[in-house]
Amino acid sequence: MVFVSERALTSKCQNSEATFETPLHFFYSTNVISLILNMVDIDKKARPALAFAFAVQIQKKRKKASQSIAVRTAAAVNARATPHIKVKMSEEGVTQDVKKPRSALGVRHAQCVMLFFALVLAFAMRVNMSMAIVAMTDKTKEDSFGWSMQTQSVILSSFFWGYVVLQIPAGELAARYGGMLLITACIAINSAVSLLIPIGSHYGGWQLVCACRVVQGLSQGFLYPSMHNLIGKWVPLEEKSRLGTLIYAGGQFGTALQLMASGFLAEYWGWPAIFYVNGTLGAVWTVIYVFLGADSPQASRMISAEERLYIQTSLGHVGVQKKLKTPWKKIWTSLSFISLIVVHCGQNWGFWTLMTEIPSYMSQVLGVDIKANGLMSALPYLAMYLCSFPLGFMSDYILKKKWLSITACRKLSNSIGLFGPAVALVGLSYVPAGNITLAVALLTVVVGLNAGHYTGFLIVHIDMAPNFAGTLMGITNCLANGISIIAPLAAGAILKDETDPNEWRKVFYVSSAIYIAANVFFIIFGTSERQEWNEPLEDSKVAPNGWGYRHQQCVILFLCLTTCYSMRACMGVSLVAMTTSSTTRATIYNHTNLTSDNASDYKVNGILSALLLTYPYPIFKWNKKTQDAILASFFWGYMVLQVPAGQLAHRVGARRLLAAALFVNALVSFCLPWAAYYGGWAWVAVFRIKQGLSQACIMPGMHTLLGKWTPLRERSRLTAWVHGGHALGPVLGLPVTGFIASSSVGWPGVFRFYGVLAALVGALIWYLTADTPAKHPNISYSEKEYIENDIGSSDDSQKAMSVPWRKILSHRGMYAIVAAHIAQAWGQLILYGELPDFMDKVMGVNIKANGMLTALPFLVMWFTNFFFSWAADKLIVKKILSVTHTRKLATSVGSLSAAIGLIVLAFVPKKLVIVESVLVVLVGLKVATHAGVYVNNIDISPNFSGTLMSISNFISNLCASLAPIVNAFILTDVTSEYLWRKVFFVTAGIYFVSNLVYLIFGTAERAEWNDPPQKKNTTNVEECNPMLDTAGK
């Protein structure tokens, strides 16, 4: 029974010029009925029933026509309609009783069979390498390849290098071009490449084999999104569980079939036969599907009208379907969807570890020959194929009996699919060597129970958002198969000796732990409830919710902050290049450089050499204290103009102030190499002071623009995006500085590059930004009204307000912000300025790798920035915590994790991997303060947040400017781990104390002095009465 939708037909008729005095005129107007029927893309025999349904809907709304006329008309329509469509009337509306076609098998079943074999072939070609590589590396054969275990793992994982790339785009491409085209191309390309692999392995070695597997992975990236697209169009709701299970079980059937057949093929005809057979069968399938396949029932030339209408009516695809816009932001901020990503990644780790390593385990540990290896390796996947059917029927039966909710039922199935294999893997790790029967039995249990995920998380994509199930599947499959790349590589790294059962035990332990952790996360956060973003609101206003000029302003501000922090951070790495010893210098430049205190021994050879445009470049003998003085000099200028810059932004406009700051930075940076050569370190310090003076205008100017351009409901997200430049600046600046300094342009090229970049960003600010929405020449009226109404204040009111200095300086929340800000500025300077020196002098990392390794933690910081800002908003919106407690929690997470991380860093072994891991965690958690103390000034006083930021920024950077000087006195020997430990202890202590002050005195309550006293209303009420009196008009 399907309810007849009136909306699509009504929207069609609204555009027609036909009008009716009463619904009865509609019933008997054959011209209008014909008009409606011609506009609807349905079968001609079904048009009378739908036309009648539309008419009755109007009749019930207007309550005009008599019920008897409607009943008699319904009888007449049913007499003319097809036998499987009957119209019924009820209080809920008009419905159609759609009967299932009388034929037991139809074209939809043929399509499902073809899709089943597509998955069989795709998975066969996906796993054939895991069996073939055993024969290809068999040392008893003369023509075998001498590939190591790690090389084999690289080959096995190379498929996924390509597979993950096209997952997300494939969903959109399938919606645009149809699933048939993409899935045909997938199997055709896989077949052609499979035929080429035997030849390529002999002429191109393992490298060409990897390339072929990457191409196969790229083409199979279309597989699942296209499959979802076709199932969504061909399979009726009443048959989706059975036909869907039939199709998706093809993956396991193909795996089992390939593993069984590969042993025989390799034994009798050699391992190349494995690829030739797969390629040939794939080519045959492609030819058949070109003639039998179709994108949808509407596009099929063989389907009957009866079956086509049955499918369309069941899926609600009658009439013109409106294309929905993918709600990317809401998808990525859904915790339920995140749980799908986690559990999908856990499933793929365990599954593909077993898929790729089981043949080697059978051969190396159990001593099974290649022929029996294929049979025994296939048995678990055959069990998984057979288990998928009873588990699917069990799930449907539980839901039919309403024993469990949909969510609980999915979690139960998923727990069977992941907890079961986890327990069995632990048992498998203790199987005695040589006990083949027990090992195969446990492997069969492991993989067979894993079929539970088919009716577990895999269906939750459809439960949560059926309209976007293909997109959700593309995303989770993309990320999960990225894990599939890592899993075989991790197994190869663990298995130093593939014949050692103890090392295989470690592989099974890791997989078991990941299975359990992923499923626990899904049990806690997963849900099958329909998400609100599955059905977007109709007729929503595009300007407020779509991309607008407010987003453009924030992107430009993000580029501005990224550039400024790159220029700020580059000096630490540049100084390493400017003061490098002669031995390392020869390695970097491959030529001779002259070294002195101020480069007085450097001999100029022509105009280009005088301008430092060609090598050799001067190298300076600046000690650690001199270098720290240069690093600190930036902040000597930076702190001076903080407070005045806030007033300048309001007086001359933030746009002019920011553009001028960028242009000054560009000029100073471009000229700094000449200052270093002709004036020594003192002139470098002077130029850095000038850069600090100009960059002092950045934060107040940016906060002024954010206050004018970011609506209250979007402020947290847009502000977090802009402040992400704090993290991304060093991420880009540190490695770029390292690459440029080690190139032929040398360290002078670093400053010239940033000079040009700053000038370009300054030009963007000058030409594309505006001080307020009202001053922007291209902004739409709706967006301008949206911003101004949402902010709730006009420019005039902001200019008229005087800064309440005394009340600001006496507010306890202001002191809490300053205390927390001091710690952040101090720690930031240590990480930006001192970290490159630590990596160079203590860890012995060369200048090129120094920039890359120093930047890695800040790349993580940029990504975690979005998570913490989203989490803070959720805590406030859901009223889990108050605004004050949320800010304190976020600041504590950032400050305390940084302090603990520095203490850990002081005691970790002198190993690059461990030190880098600690830094990644430290900096990744430190960014939580962006949702804490950095937003706190807006909570206290939105009208004066720029002033509050300038005050706290001034005081914090005044204190932070002492950090390099303090470190210079501590680090009398820059290669001493003990002295670096003191530096980390001092910084950790500052973090702890400042966070304690913030917890005691911090608040997010709106200050009473935020809003000026309201002026008394002296308007004469009687004078307004004539304006209000509209009676008689």
N, C-alpha and C positions, 0 to 999 in steps of 0.2 A: 504494500500500500504506500504510495508516494504522494505527498502533498503537491498540488499544482502551484508553481510559483507564479504570482501575478506580476512581480516587479519587472521582469524582463519584457513581458508583453505590454505592460502599462507604459514603460519607457518608450517602446516602439510607437504606440498609439498616440502618445502625447505630442509626437512630432507630426502626426497626420492632421489634416484640417477637418477631419470628420467630427461632428458634434451630434449629441443625442438629447432630445428633450427628456426622455425617460429611458430606463433600461429596456422597456418593451420594444422601443424603436431599435435598440441594439440587436435584440433577439431576431427580429424579422428583417433586418437590413443585410441582405446577402452581399451587397457590395463591400460593406465595412468588414464583414466576416472574412471575405476573400482577401481583403487588404491585410488583415492580421495574419491569416494563414500563410500568405506569400512571404511575409517578413520573417517567419520562424523556420529555422532549418531543421525540420523534422519530416518524418514519413507522411506522405499524403493521406494515408488511411487513418493516421492518428490525429490529423488536424481537426476534424469535427469535434472530437472529445475535448481537445484543449481549447478550442474556440468557445465551446459551451461553458467550460470551467471558468474561463475569463469573464464571460458574460454574467454568470451566477455570482461571481465575486463582487462585481459592481452592483448587481441586484441586491445582495445582502447588505452592502454598505448603505445604499440609498433607501432600502426598505420600501420599494415601489411595487415591483411586480408580484403577482400572486404566486403562492407556493405551488398551486396546482399546475399553473402554466409551466413552471420550472420542471416539475416532475414529468409532465407529458413530453416536454422538450428533451429531457434526459433520456427518456425511453426511445424517442425517435433517433437521437444521436447514437445511442448504443446499438440500435438496429443497423445503423450504417457503418459503425466502427469495426475494426478488426476484432476477431474473437478473443484475443488475449488482452484487450483493453476495455475496461468497464468503468463508467463514471458513477460515483456515489456521492451523496450529499449528507453532511453531518453538521453539528453545531460548530465544529472546528473549521469547517470550510469544505471545499470541493476536493475530492481525492480521486485518484485513479487506481483501480485494482489491476495491476500488471501481472499477468500470468507468465510463468516460465515457458519458453518454447517447447513444443512437444518433442522435438528431436533430442535424443540423449546426448549426442555429440554435435558440436557446432564449430564454426570457424574460430571462435575464441579458444576452444580446446586445442586446435591445430597451432594457433599462435603460442599457446603455453608450452606445447611440446617442443616447438622450435626454440623457444627461449630456454627451456630445460637443456636441450642439447648445446645451445650456445654456452651455457655455464659449464656443462660437462667438458667441452673442448677448451674453454678459456682456462679452467682450473687444471686441466690435463697439461696444457702448455705452460702453465704457471709452475707446476711442481715437477715437470719432467727432468729439469736440471738436477734436482736433488738425488734422483736415481742414476741419471746418466753420468754424473760426476764421479760416482763410485767406480764405474767401469772405466771412465776416462783416465782415472788416476791409479788404476790397478797396476801395481808394480810387477806383477807376474806377466803382464802383456808387454810385448816389444814396443808397440807404438803408443804407450801410455804417456801422459803428461806428468812431469815432476812438480806438480803444484803443491805448495805447503797447505797446511790446514787453514791458515789465515787467508791465503789466496783463494782457497775454495769458499771460505765464508764471504769474502768480498764478491765473488761471482754470484753466490746465492742471494746476497742482499741487493745486488745491482738492479734487479727487477724493480724493486720498490723505489729506487732513486727516480725512475720515471713515473712509477705508478701514482706517487703522491702529488705530482705536479698538477695534473689536470682534473683532480677530483671536484673541486669547487666550480671551476669554469664549466665542467661537463654538465652539471645540473642546469646551468643557464643555457648552454648550447642545446641540450636536449629539449628544453621548453621552446626554444626558438626554431630549431631545424627538425625536430622530431627524433624520437629514439631509434627508429628503424635505420636511418642513415648512419648514426653513430655506432650502433652495435654491429652493423654490417662491416663498416670500416675497421672496427676493433678486431673482429675475427679474421678478416682478410689480411690485415697487416701482420697479425700474429702468425698466420699460416705462412706468409711469404718469408718472414724472418726465421721461422722455425726451419724452413727448407735450406736457409743459407748458413745456419750455425755450424754444421759439420765442416763445410768448406772454410768458413771464417776461422774456426779454431786452429786449423792447420797453417793457414797463411798469416793470421793476425795474432795468434796466441790468446792468452786469457784476456788481454785488453780488448780485442775485437769481440770476444764472447760477451764481455761486460757491456760493450756498446750495443750489441744485439739485444741483450736482456733489457737494457734501458729503453730501447725502442718498443719492445713488447710491453713493458710497464706503462709507457706513455699511452699506447693505444688502449690498454686495458683500463686506464683511468676513466674511460667512458662507460665501462661495463655496468656498474651498479646504478649510477644516476640514470642511464638510459633504460635499464631494467625497471627501475621504479617508475619512470615515465610511462613505459608501455603497459605495465601492470595497472597503473592508475587509469588507463584509458580502456583496457580490454577486459579486466576481471570484475564482474559484478560484486557488489558488497556481500551478497548471500553466499558467494563461492570463493571469497578472497582467502580464507584460511586454508582451504584444501588446495586450490590452485597455486596460491603463493608458496605453500610448503613444497608442492611438487616442483616448482621452478627452482627455488633456492636450494633444495636438496641436491640439485644437479652439481653444485660445487663439490660436495662430499663424494657423490657418485663418481664424478670425473677424477677426483683425487685417488679414490680407491682403485678405480679401473686402471689409471695410469701407473700406479705403483705396482699393481699385479702384472700388467702387460710389459712394463719396462724390463723386468728381469728376464722374461722369455725373449724379448726382442734383442736385448744385449747379449744373451747367451748364444743365440742361434745365428743372428745376422749382424751382430756388432752394435755398439752404442749409437752410430749414426742413424740406424733404422728407427730409433725412438723419435727423432726429430722429423724424419721423412714421413712416417706414418701420421704424426700429428698434423704436419703441414698439409698433407693430402686430404685428410678428413675435414680439416678446416676449410679448404678450398671447395670441397663438395657441399658443405653446409652453406657456404656463402652463395653459391649458385642457386641452390634450392630456395633460400630465404629471399633472394631478390624477386623470385616469382610468387612466393606464397605470403611473404610478410607485408604488413601495412602499419602505418603510424597509429591508426585509430579505426574503429568500426566505420566511420564516415568515409575513410579513404580506401577501404577494402572493396575489391571488385567481386568477391566471391560470397560475401555475407548476405544473408536474406534480410529483408526489411523487418521481419518479425524479430530476429535475433538482435539486429542492430538497435531497434527501439527498446528491447528488453535491457540491453546493456546501458544505453544512454539514460533511460528512466531510472534504473537502479543506482547509477552514479550521480544522478542529478545534472546530467550534461545535456538536457533538452534545451534547445535555444542557444543564443549567443552567450558564451562564457566570458565573464569579465576577467582580465588578467590582473592579478594582484601584485602589488609591489612588495618585494622581499623586505621585511623589517629587520635589516641587518643588526642595528643597534640593540633592539630588544632580544634578538636571538642570542647575541654574544653576552648580554647581561642577565640571562636566565640561568639561575643556579641549577635548575633541573636539566637544562641542556648541557651545562658543564659536567654534570654527573654522567651524562651519556658519553661525553668525550673521554672521561676518565675510565669508565668501564669498558669502552670500546678499545682503548689503548691497552688495558690490562688483558683483555681477551686476545688481542692480536699478538702481544708479547708471548703469552703461553702457547698459543696455537702455532705461530710461525717458528718458534723455537723447536717445537716437536716436529713440525712439518719438514723443516730443513735438516734437522739433526738426527732424526730417527734412523734413516738408512745408514748413516755413519755409525751410530750406536750399535745397530744390529751387526754391522760388518766388523767393527773394530773391537767391541767388547764381547758380544755374544758369539762371534765367529761364524755368522751365517753366510753362506755363499750368495752370490748375486741373484740367482734364480729364486731361492727361498727368501732372500731379503725382500724382494718385491712383494711376494705373497704375504709375508708377515707384517711388513710395513703398511700394506693396504688394508689388512684386517681391521685395525682400529677405525679407519675412516669409513669402511663399509658398515661397521657397527654404528657410527655416527649417523650415516644415511638412514639406516633402518630405525634408529631411536627417534629420529626427528618426527616420524609420523605418530607414534603413540603419545609423545610429549605434546604434539600439536593438538591431538584430539582430547587429551587430558585437560589442557588449558581451556579449550572451548567448552568442555563439559562443566568444568568448575564455574566458568562465567555464566553458562546457561542455567545452572542450578543456584547461582548467586551465593555460593558458599564463601567466596572472597570477592573483594572489590577488584577492579581492573588493575589498580596499582599493586595491590598485594599479590595478585596472581602473577603479574609480570616479575615481581621481585622473587617470588617462590621459584618460578621457572629459571630465572637467572641464577639464583643461588644453587640450584641443582647443576646448572651448566658450568659454574665457576668453582664453588666450594667442593663439589664432587671431584673434579680433576685435581684440585689442590691437595686434597687428602690422598688421593691415589698416587700422586707424584712423590709425596713423602715416602709412601710404601715402596714405590719403584726404586727410590734411591738406595734402599737396603736389600734389594734382590741380590742374592749371591751370584757371582760371576759364573756364567755357564748355564744357569737355570733359565733356559729359553722359554719354557712353558709359562712359568710364573711371570716373567718379564712381559711376554706378549699379552697375557691375560690382564695385567695391570695397565698396560698401554691401551688395550681395548676399552677398559673401564674409563680411563682418563679421557680419551677422545670421544667415546660413545656418549658419556654424560654431558660432554661439552655441547651436545645438540640442544640442551636446554636454553642456550642463549638465543636460538631462533625464535622462541616464543617468549623471550625475556626482553632485554634492552633493545634488540633489533626491531621489535614492533612498536616500542615506545615512541620512536620517531613519528609514526603515524598516529599514535594515540594523542600525543601532545599537539601536533599541528599537521593535520592531513593535507592542508593546502600547501605546506612547505616541507613535506616529508622528504622529497628528493633533495632539496637544498640542505636540510639537516643531515641527511645521509652522506651527502658529498663532503660536508665539513668534517664530520666525525671520521669518515673513512679516510679522508686526507691525512688528518693528524694521527689516526691510529696506524696507518700504514707507514707513517714516518717512524713510528716505534718498531714496525716490522723490519725497517732497515737496521735499527740498532740491535735488535734481538740476536740475529745470527752472528753479528760482529762481536757482541758481548760473549756469546758462547765460544766463539773462536779465541777470544782473549783469555777465557777461563781454561779452555782445554789446551794446556801446554803439551800434554801427552794424551791423545785421543783414545789410547788403549787403557788408560787408568780409570777404573770404576769410581774412585774417590773424586776425581775431577768432574766426572759426569754427575756425581751426587750434588756438587755445588750448582751445576746448571739447573738441576731439578728443584733444588731449594729456592733459588732465585725466582723461577717461574711460579712455584707454589705461593711464595710470599706476595708476588704481584697479583696473582689471581685473587687472593683473600683481600688484600688492601683495596683493590679496585671495586670488588663487589660490596664491601662494607661501605665505601663512599657512595655507591649507587643506592644501597638500602637506606642510607641516612637522607640523601638529598634528592633521589630520583622520584618521579611522579608520572602518572599517566593522565593526569587531569588536563583537559583541553586548555591551552594557553590563550590568554586574552588577545594576544597579537595574531592568533590564527585567523580571526575575522576582523580585518581592519574596519574602522569606522568609515562610513560613506560620507561623501560630501565634506570631508575635512578640509580645512583651509591649508593651502599649500605653503604659503609664505611663512607662518610661524613654525611649522614642523619640517619644512624642506630646507635645502641649502639656500642660504641667503647671504647678504653682504655682511652680516654680523659674524658669520663663520669666516668669510674672507679676511675680515679685520683680525680675527684671532689667529688665522694661519700666518699672516704677515708678522704679527707680534711674536708668534712661535719662532719664525725664521730669524727675527731680530734677536731674541734671547738666545737661540742656538748659536748664532754667529758670535755674539758677545762672549758667551761662555767658552766657545772654542778659542777665541783670541785670548781670553783670560788664562785658559789652561795650557795653551801651546808653549808658553815660556818655560815651563818646567822641563819639557822634552827638548826644547831648543837649546837650553843651557847645557844639556848633556852633549849636544853636537858642537856647541861653541867652545866647550872646554875639554873635549875628548883628548885622551893621550895619543901620542904619535903612532903607537902600534895599532890601536883601533882605528885611528884616522886613516891609515893607509888602506885598511880593509874597506872603509866606507867610501872614500873618494877615488881610490886607485891612482892617486897622484900625491905629490909632496906639498904639504902646507907648512907655513912658518908659524912658530909659536912664540909669544911674548906676553908681557903683562898687559900692554895696550896695543899690541900688534905693531910696534914701532919698527920691528925688523922685517915687516911685510913689505916687499918691493912691488911698486906699481909698474905694470907693463902695459901701457896703452890706456885709452879712455875707458874701455869696457872693464878693465881691471880696476881702474880708479873708482868706477861706479859699482864695483862688486857684482858685475853681471857675468863674469866668467871665472872659472877656477884658475889657480888655487885661491881658497878663501882663508882669511886670517883665523887663527885659533888662539884663544886667550887663556892665560894662566890665572884664572880667578879662583880663589879658595872658596871653601864652603860658606864662610861668613859673608863674603862679597856676593855670592850667588843668592843667598837668603835675603840680603839687603835689596837686591834687584827684584826678587819675588815680592817682598813686602812693599816696595815703593808704589806698586799699583794701588794698594789700599790707602797709602798716604794721601793720594789724590781722590780716591773713591769715596772716602768718608767725609771729605770737606763739604761737598755740595749736596749731600743727601737731603737735608732739611730745606735749603733754598730751592732745590729742584722741584719739590712738591708745589711750592708757590709759583715757580716759573711755569709749570705745566698748566696751572689754572689761569695764569696771566697771559702767556703768549700762545698757549695751545699745545697739547701733547704731541700733535703731529709734527709741528715745527721743531719742538724740542728733541724728539726722537730722531728725526732726520738729521738735524745738526749734530747730534751725538755720534751717529754712525759715520757721517762725513769726516768729522774730526778724527775718529778712530782710524778711518781709512788712510788719511794723510799721514798720521803719526806712524802707523804700522809700516807704510811703504818706505818711510824715511829712516826707520829705526836701524837698519844695517849700516847706513852711513854714520849715524850717531855712534854706533858701537866702535867702528873703525877709527873715526877721526876724533871722538871725544872720550873713548874708554867707557868703563862701567858707570861712571858718574852721569854721562849723558844718556846712557841706556835707562838709568833710574829716572832721569828727568822726563824722558819720553814716556816711560811707564806711568809716571805721575799724571801726565797729560791724558793718557788713555783712561786712567782712573777717574780723573775729573769729568771727562765726557761720559763715561759709563755710569757715573753717579746719577745721571738723568734718566737712565733706562727704567729702573724699577718704579720710581714715582710716576714717570710718564705712562708706563704700561698700566699701572693701577688706575690712573685717571681715565684712560681709554676703556679699560675693562668696566669701570663704573658707569660709563656712558653707553656701552654697547652690549653688555651681557644682561639679558633678562634674569630676574631672580630665579625662575624655574630652571634655567640652563647654566647658571653661574658656576656651579661646582664643576660640571663637566668641561665647560669652555675654559675656565681658569686652570684646571688640571692639565688640559691640552697645552695651553700656553706655557705653563711652568715646567712642562716636560722638556723644554729647551735647556733647563738646568742640567738634566741628565744626558740628553742627546748631544749637547755641545761638546763635552769631553769625549763622548763616544766617537764622534767624528773628528774632533780636533786632535786627540792624542795619536791615533794611527796615521792620520793625514800628515801631521807634523813629522812623525817618524819616517814616513815614505819620502816626503819632500826633502827632509834633511839628509837622507841617505842617497838621494839622487844627484844628478850632475849639477843642479841649480843650488845645492847645498843649503845651509841654514839661512842665508839671505832670502832664498826663494820662499821660505815659510812666511816671512813677514810681508813680502810682496803679494803672495797669494791671498792672505787675509785682508790686505789693503784693498785689493780689487773686489773681494767678496763683500766687505763692509760697504763699499761704495754702491754696489748693486742693490743690496738690501735697503740702504738709505734711499735710493731712487724709488724702490717699491713703496716705501712708507710715504714719500713725498707725493707720488702720483696716484696711489690707490687707496690711501686711508683718509679718514675725515675725523675731526674732533668729536662730532656728534652725529647721530643718524640724520638729524635735520640738515646738516651741512653736506651730506653726501649727495653728489649730483645724480647718481644712478639708482639709488635705493627706491624700492616700490613704496607706495603710500601705505599698503597693508602691513609691510614689515616695519616701517617706521612707527606706525601707530601701535603695533604689537610691542615693540621694544619700549617705547615711551610710556605706554599704559601699564606695562608690567613692572617697570622700574618704579613708577609712581611718583616721579619728580621731574621737573623741567630744568632746563639749563639756567633759567633765570633765578629760580629758587636756590640753586646750588651756588651761583655767584654771589647772591645776596647774603649768604651765611658767612659769618666771621668765625675763625678758628678759636675754640675755647681752650686756649693753651693751659691755663691754670687747672682746669678740670681734667684735661687729658693727663697732665703730669702728676696729678694727685690720684689717679685711678689705679687701683691695685692690679687690675687685669693688664694694664699697660706694662707694669714692672714684670709680670709673669711672662708676657710675650718677649720682652727684652732679654730676660734671663735665658729662655729657651732659644732665642735667636742667636745669642752669643755662642752657645754650644754648637749650633748648626754651622755658623760661619767659621768657627775655629776648626771643627772637624772637616768641613768642606775644603779649607785651605790646606790642611794636612793631606787630604786625599788627592787634591789637584796638584799642589805644588811639591810635596815631599815624596809622594808615591813613586813617581818616575825615578827619583834618585835612589830610593830603597830597592827598586827592581834592578837598577843598574849596578849599584855598588855592593849590595848584599847578595842578590840573587844571580848577578852576573849575566843579565839578559841584554842582548845587543840592542842598539838604538832602534832598529826597525821593529823587532819583536816587542820592545819595551812599550812603544806606543799602542800596539795591538792588545797586549795583555793588560795594560793599564786601562784601556777603554772598555774591555769586556764587562767589568762590574757595572759600569755606567749604562751599558746597553741593557743589562738586566734591570737596572734602576728605571730606565725609561718605560719598560713594559710593566713593571709592578706598580708604577705610578697610577696607571689606569685602574688597576684592581683596587688599590686602597681608596681612591677617590669614590669609586662605585660603592665599595663596602661601607664607607662613612655615610654616604647618602642613604643607603638602605637602612642602616641603624637608626637614622633620624626619621626617615619617612615611615618606617614600620613602628616607630616609637619604642624600639627595643631599649635605646638609651637616650638620655636628654642630649641637647646640643653640647652642653658643657662637658658631660662625661664622654661623649664621642670625641671631642677635640683632645681631651686628656688621654684617652685611650690611644688615639692615633699618634700623638706626640710621644707617649711612653713607648709604643712599639718601635718608633723610629729611633729615639734616643737611647733607650736601654739596649736594643739589639746592636746598635753601633758601639756602645761601650763594651758590651760583652764580647763582640767580635774583635775589638782591638786588643782586649786582654788575651783572648785565644790566639790572636795573631802574634802576640809577644812570646808565646811558648811553643808554637807549632814547630815541627822539624823543618830544617832548611831544604824543603822540597817544593819545587815550583808549583806542582799540581795542588798540593795541600794549601799553600799560601793563596793561590788564585781562587780556590774554592771558598776559602774563608772570606776573601774580599768580595766575591760575588754575593754571598749570603748577607754580609754586612751592609753593602751598599744597596742591595735589593730591598732590604727591610727598612733601611734608613729613610727612604723616600716617603714612608708613611706620614712623616711630618708635613708633607704638602696638604694633607687632609686634616692637619691639626693646627699647629701654631701659625702656619702661613695663611690660613683662612680665618683665624681667630679675630684679626683686626676688623674684618668685614662684619663678623657677628656682633662685635661690640658697637661699632659705629660705621654703618655703610656710607654715611655722608662724609666722614673724615678718615676713611680707611687708607687713602693715599698718604695723608699726614702721619697717621700712626705707623704705616710701613716705612716712611722716610726716617722717622725718629728711631725705630727699632733697628733699621738697617744701618743708620749712622753709628749708633752705640755699639752694635754687634761687630761691625767691620773695624771700628776703632780698636776694640779689644782683639779682634782676629789679626790685625796688622802686627801684633806682637808675637804671633805664633812662629813665623820663620826666625825671628830674632831669638826667641826662647830656644827653639830647636838648634840654632847655630851654637849656642852656649852649651847645650847638652851634647851635641854630636861633634865632639872634638876629633873623633875618628869615625868617618862616615861608613867604614866597612865593619864596624863593631855591632854585632847583634845585641849585645848587652845595652849599649847606648840607645839603639833604636827601640828597645823594650821600654826604656824610660820615657821616650817620646810618646809611645802608645799608652802608657800608664797615665801620663798627664792629661792626654786628650780624653781618655775614658773617665777620669775623675771629673773633668769639666762636664761631660755628658750627664753623669749621675747627679751632681749637685744642681745643675740647671733644671733638670727634669723634676727634682724634688721641689724646687721653688715653684715651678709651673703647676705641679699637682696641688700645692697648698694655696696659692694665690690666684690661679687661673680661673677665668669665668668666660662664658659666652653670652651672658645676659646683655640685652640691649641697654646701653648707657642712657641715662636720662638727658644728657646734654647732646645726644645725637640730633634731635630735632629742636629747632629754635622755638621760642615761645610763640604761640599763635597770636596774631594781631586781633584786637577786638573788632568785632563787626559793627560798624557805625552806619550801615546802610539803613535808610528809612524804609521800613517794611511797607508802609502805605504807598511809597513810590513804586514798589514792585507789583502791587496788586493789579494795576491795569495790564501788566504784561502777562500775569497768570490767568487773567479772566478771559477765557476763550469761548465762553458761552455765546451762542448766537453767531459765531463765525464759522 
